Amino acid sequence: MIYTKIRDLALDKKVSIRQVERDCDFANGTLSKWNKSIPSVDNLKRVATYFGVTIDELLSDKQVTH
């Protein structure tokens, strides 16, 4: 769920998942692992800040639109 939302935000921003990982100082493949593991609050905050959304929006079942 979280990865899908991040992927959709990346598509809207016209950046690759790898670019998001680089810009947020994550290792390659980190975001895709979030399908099976729970990221730390600090890492969620980095991604939320990157996209200009709240952590709640990342975790919500609703579609994020910007």
C-alpha positions in Angstrom: 0.0 0.0 0.0 2.7 2.5 1.0 4.9 1.6 -2.0 2.0 2.0 -4.4 1.2 5.4 -3.1 4.8 6.4 -3.4 5.0 5.0 -6.9 1.9 7.1 -7.9 3.4 10.2 -6.4 6.6 9.6 -8.3 4.7 9.2 -11.5 2.8 12.5 -10.9 6.2 14.2 -10.2 7.7 12.5 -13.2 10.6 11.0 -11.3 11.7 7.4 -11.0 11.5 5.4 -7.8 15.3 5.2 -7.9 15.5 8.9 -8.1 13.3 9.2 -5.0 15.6 6.8 -3.2 18.7 8.8 -4.2 17.2 12.1 -3.2 16.1 10.7 0.1 19.5 9.0 0.7 18.0 5.5 0.7 19.8 2.4 -0.7 18.6 1.0 -4.1 15.5 -1.1 -3.6 14.5 0.4 -0.2 11.1 1.6 -1.2 10.0 -1.6 -2.9 10.8 -3.4 0.4 8.1 -1.3 2.1 5.5 -3.7 0.5 6.7 -6.3 3.0 8.1 -4.4 5.9 7.2 -1.4 8.0 9.4 1.7 7.4 10.6 3.8 10.3 8.8 7.1 11.0 12.0 9.0 10.1 12.0 7.4 6.6 8.3 8.0 6.1 8.9 11.6 7.0 11.7 11.9 4.5 9.5 10.6 1.7 6.5 12.7 2.8 8.6 15.9 2.8 10.1 15.0 -0.6 6.6 14.9 -2.1 5.1 17.7 0.0 2.5 15.5 1.7 1.9 14.4 5.3 2.8 11.0 6.7 -1.0 10.5 7.3 -1.5 11.0 3.5 1.1 8.4 2.7 -0.6 5.9 5.1 -4.1 6.7 4.1 -6.2 4.5 1.8 -7.3 7.6 -0.1 -5.6 8.7 -3.3 -3.2 11.6 -2.8 -3.5 14.3 -5.5 -1.2 17.3 -6.0 
